[in-house]
Amino acid sequence: AIERMPLLETAGIALFFNGPESFTPDDRYYLGEAPFLKDMFVACGFNSIGIQSSGGAGKVLADWLKDGHPGMDVGDVDVRRTHPFQSNKKYLHDRTVESLGLLYAMHWPYYQVETARGVRRSPFHDRLKDMGACFGEVNGWERPNWFAPKGVAPVYEYSFGRQNWFEYADAEAKALRDKVALFDQTSFAKFMVQGRDALKVLNQVSVNNVDVEPGRLVYTQWCNERGGIEADLTVTRLAEDEFMVVTGAAPQIRDMAWLKRHIGEDDFCTTTDITSGLPMLSVMGPNSRALLEKLSGEDLSNEAHPFGRSRELEIGYARVRASRITYVGELGWELYIPAEFAAHVFDTIVEAGAPYGLMPAGMHTMNNCRLEKGYRHFGHDIADEDTPIEAGLGFTIAWDKPGGFIGRDALLKQKESNIRPKRMIALALTDDSDTSPLMYHEEPIYRNGERVGSTTSGVWGHRVEKSLALGYVHNTDGVTKDWLDAATWEVEIAWKRYPAKVQFQPFYDPKSERIKV
């Protein structure tokens, strides 16, 4: 400042303010209705940008109070992202000291905080650490993001290009594609929904029909009255009046609050968060069937255990729930394990997996592979201002199920329109060389030189060897295949435009043949 205005050097301090400021653990303020306290609205923790944010925050809160929704996507600052443990005084003291220092620091991709770590650990944590895991943190959970080989320190070296873990994630993805990989998904939130009205409640909030036979698994969204997506999850029917809901780690509080809010006063329905007591491993890849058949002694063929089915298996000395579903685009099973048996089951799988080429894989590989397959991620690709139809998830909607569902009228109106002005697309840079730039999110998308959208998430696809992204594009006359094909496409990355190919279907296994083999 003195270099720009030399007078400041001798001006002296005429007026000096010094006072406390509120900082949050993640440098994002808290805005919106409290998750479990109706009509209690919050606007605090503005991290030194309260004055400049006041106009927008005030408008959002006013709209929220008046209309029942904020009128825009405020997921990054939504108070429902917080967890009760994050009000712990020592946690706040240690973390916010760091978050204050990071406010104006370089915001590296995949940056991991260093304070208040080790808060929530899965039963597999120490074993994964011994296998070379480099852990990241989400809502206190320590999650293996990537695995370093022997002799390599599991420590990030940050950059906007290919970071030091890139080649290790590549090996994990190739093992997943060609052999079998093991993921720790314990951090994924799990709710038990029980009672004689459990089906009624879940079918009212779910766009898909969860009135299926016990042992069936249903992928669905929960929508608001405007048709916007409030949650993206699976529902497994365990018995006539018992269901298990599985969602991501980040929206754990948000999704539980949404479900509880839609249980009527006269509904006999209980919800229990069982996340802490039910660790989860995923065994994924073409060798997953052979490995689990050897461990369980059961027939896991398509005829005996089709895609979208869940049942109990014996592994070692334990009984686990095995659900045939995937978030990485390969044949595989998610295993839900009672906590006291978790370490034993892990050791049993690892010991038996060696002949099948079993390799541990991290969250970076999971994210890369889910995007290759076009799987949406709540909070990045979909949120409460996006509808299932716009997001390419219209196949989940059970239009004619008895009783309808929240958001049906808005979605039906959108369905009956012949014009789709906003749609999600998959995008790949045509340059697939080792020097191809990486996309992360919010990169502008251009059609014939005109900006028509932005990316929502981006990765390097290790199985297809391309720089990939998902994103929304807009056209008032409708986004159609012909409109996509009849144009030249580019993506702007760091102020430079790169040629790209766009399409509705994913670039990896668009017919889902690998999943249902």
C-alpha positions, 0 to 999 in steps of 0.5 A, spaced: 500 500 500 505 504 501 508 503 494 502 505 491 501 511 496 507 513 499 503 518 503 501 512 507 508 511 510 508 518 514 500 519 515 500 515 521 494 511 524 488 516 524 483 511 526 484 504 528 479 498 529 481 491 533 476 486 534 474 479 534 472 475 528 468 469 527 471 463 523 469 457 521 473 450 521 472 450 513 472 458 511 465 458 509 460 461 513 453 458 516 447 460 512 440 457 512 435 453 516 438 449 522 437 442 520 433 439 526 430 446 529 424 448 524 424 456 523 431 457 526 435 461 521 442 462 521 447 467 518 454 467 522 461 465 521 462 470 515 470 469 516 472 476 515 467 477 509 461 479 512 460 486 510 461 484 503 457 478 503 451 482 507 447 484 501 447 477 498 446 473 504 441 478 506 437 477 500 438 469 500 435 469 507 429 473 505 427 469 500 428 463 504 424 465 509 419 468 504 419 462 499 421 456 503 427 456 499 434 460 498 432 461 490 439 459 488 444 453 490 448 455 497 450 448 498 457 451 500 455 455 505 449 451 508 449 450 515 446 443 514 453 441 512 456 441 519 456 435 524 455 436 532 462 434 534 464 440 530 462 445 536 467 441 540 471 447 543 478 444 542 476 442 535 474 449 534 480 452 537 485 448 533 482 448 526 480 455 526 487 457 527 489 454 521 483 456 517 484 463 518 491 462 516 488 459 509 483 464 507 488 468 503 493 462 501 493 458 495 487 454 494 490 448 491 486 442 488 485 436 493 488 440 499 488 437 506 488 441 512 493 439 518 489 440 524 484 437 528 485 430 524 484 423 526 477 425 529 473 419 526 477 413 524 474 407 521 476 400 524 481 399 518 485 405 519 491 402 522 491 397 517 490 402 511 496 406 514 500 400 514 499 399 506 501 406 504 495 410 505 495 417 504 489 420 508 484 426 507 479 428 511 471 429 510 467 431 516 472 429 521 473 422 517 480 420 515 479 416 508 484 413 504 485 418 498 491 414 495 496 409 496 503 410 496 508 404 494 513 402 499 519 407 499 514 413 497 512 417 503 504 418 503 504 426 503 501 430 498 505 435 493 500 440 491 500 443 484 494 445 479 497 439 474 498 432 475 500 431 483 505 426 485 499 421 487 497 421 480 501 415 477 499 411 484 491 412 482 493 410 475 495 403 478 489 403 482 484 404 477 488 399 472 487 394 478 480 396 478 479 395 471 483 389 470 483 385 477 479 387 483 480 393 488 478 394 495 475 401 498 474 403 505 467 406 504 465 406 512 464 414 512 458 413 507 452 415 511 447 409 513 440 410 516 435 405 518 428 407 517 423 402 521 416 402 523 409 400 519 409 407 516 416 407 514 414 405 506 409 410 506 414 416 508 420 413 504 415 413 498 413 420 499 420 423 499 423 418 494 422 419 486 423 412 485 418 406 488 421 403 494 415 398 495 420 392 492 421 385 495 425 385 501 433 384 498 432 389 493 436 395 492 433 402 489 437 408 487 433 414 487 433 422 489 429 426 494 426 432 491 423 438 493 416 441 491 420 445 485 423 438 483 430 440 485 434 434 488 435 434 495 439 428 496 441 422 491 442 415 495 440 408 495 434 405 499 435 397 501 428 394 503 430 389 509 424 387 511 416 389 510 417 395 515 425 396 515 429 399 510 437 402 510 438 408 506 445 409 504 448 416 502 455 420 502 459 422 507 458 430 506 450 430 506 449 425 512 446 431 517 442 434 511 439 428 509 437 425 516 434 432 517 430 432 510 427 425 512 425 427 519 422 433 517 417 429 512 415 424 518 408 426 519 406 427 527 401 421 526 406 416 522 409 410 526 416 411 523 423 411 526 430 413 523 436 411 526 443 413 524 447 407 524 453 410 520 458 409 526 456 402 527 456 399 520 463 399 517 463 398 509 468 395 504 467 395 497 470 389 493 470 392 486 472 389 479 472 383 474 475 378 479 470 381 485 465 375 484 470 369 484 474 372 490 467 373 494 465 366 491 471 363 494 470 367 501 463 365 502 462 359 498 456 362 495 453 362 488 454 370 486 452 369 478 447 373 475 442 368 476 443 367 483 445 375 485 443 380 480 445 387 480 441 391 485 440 385 490 442 385 497 443 379 501 447 376 507 454 372 506 458 369 511 466 371 510 471 368 515 467 367 521 462 373 520 456 375 517 455 381 512 450 384 508 453 384 501 449 389 496 451 388 488 451 396 486 457 400 484 459 407 484 466 406 480 462 402 474 465 395 475 462 389 477 462 389 485 459 388 491 458 393 497 459 389 504 456 392 510 460 389 516 458 389 524 463 394 527 466 388 532 467 383 526 470 389 521 477 388 522 477 380 521 473 381 515 478 386 512 484 381 514 480 375 511 479 379 504 486 381 504 489 374 505 484 371 500 485 377 495 492 376 493 491 370 488 486 375 484 490 381 484 487 385 490 489 392 491 487 397 496 484 403 492 483 410 495 477 416 494 481 419 488 480 413 484 473 412 486 472 419 484 476 419 477 472 412 476 465 415 478 466 421 473 468 416 467 462 412 468 458 419 468 455 418 476 453 424 479 456 427 485 451 431 490 454 437 491 458 438 485 454 435 479 447 436 482 444 440 488 437 443 490 436 447 484 437 441 479 432 436 477 433 429 475 431 430 468 436 436 467 441 431 470 440 426 466 437 422 472 429 421 469 430 414 469 429 413 476 422 417 477 416 412 478 411 417 475 405 412 476 407 410 483 401 410 488 401 416 492 406 420 488 412 423 491 414 430 493 416 434 487 412 430 482 407 436 479 414 440 478 417 434 474 411 432 470 410 439 468 418 439 466 417 432 463 411 434 458 415 440 455 418 438 449 424 443 450 430 441 455 433 448 456 438 445 461 442 438 461 448 435 463 453 433 459 459 429 459 465 432 456 472 430 454 478 434 451 480 431 444 487 432 447 489 426 450 496 426 451 500 426 457 500 434 457 493 435 456 490 440 462 486 437 468 479 440 469 476 441 476 470 445 476 467 451 473 471 451 467 467 455 462 464 451 456 463 454 449 459 452 443 461 455 437 465 460 441 459 462 445 459 460 452 453 456 454 455 452 460 460 450 466 463 444 468 461 441 475 467 436 476 473 434 472 478 429 473 483 425 469 480 418 466 485 413 468 481 407 464 479 411 458 486 416 458 482 422 457 481 429 461 474 428 463 468 433 466 461 433 467 457 439 466 451 443 464 449 446 458 444 451 456 440 453 450 433 456 450 430 452 444 432 446 447 439 441 448 438 436 444 443 431 441 443 434 434 444 441 437 450 437 441 453 434 434 452 440 430 457 444 433 464 445 435 466 445 443 471 448 447 473 448 454 476 454 457 482 452 462 486 458 465 484 463 460 486 458 454 481 454 450 481 447 448 477 443 443 472 438 446 467 432 445 461 432 448 455 427 449 450 425 453 452 418 455 459 417 459 465 415 456 466 409 459 462 403 458 456 407 456 451 400 456 453 398 463 456 391 460 461 391 465 457 392 471 452 387 469 457 381 467 
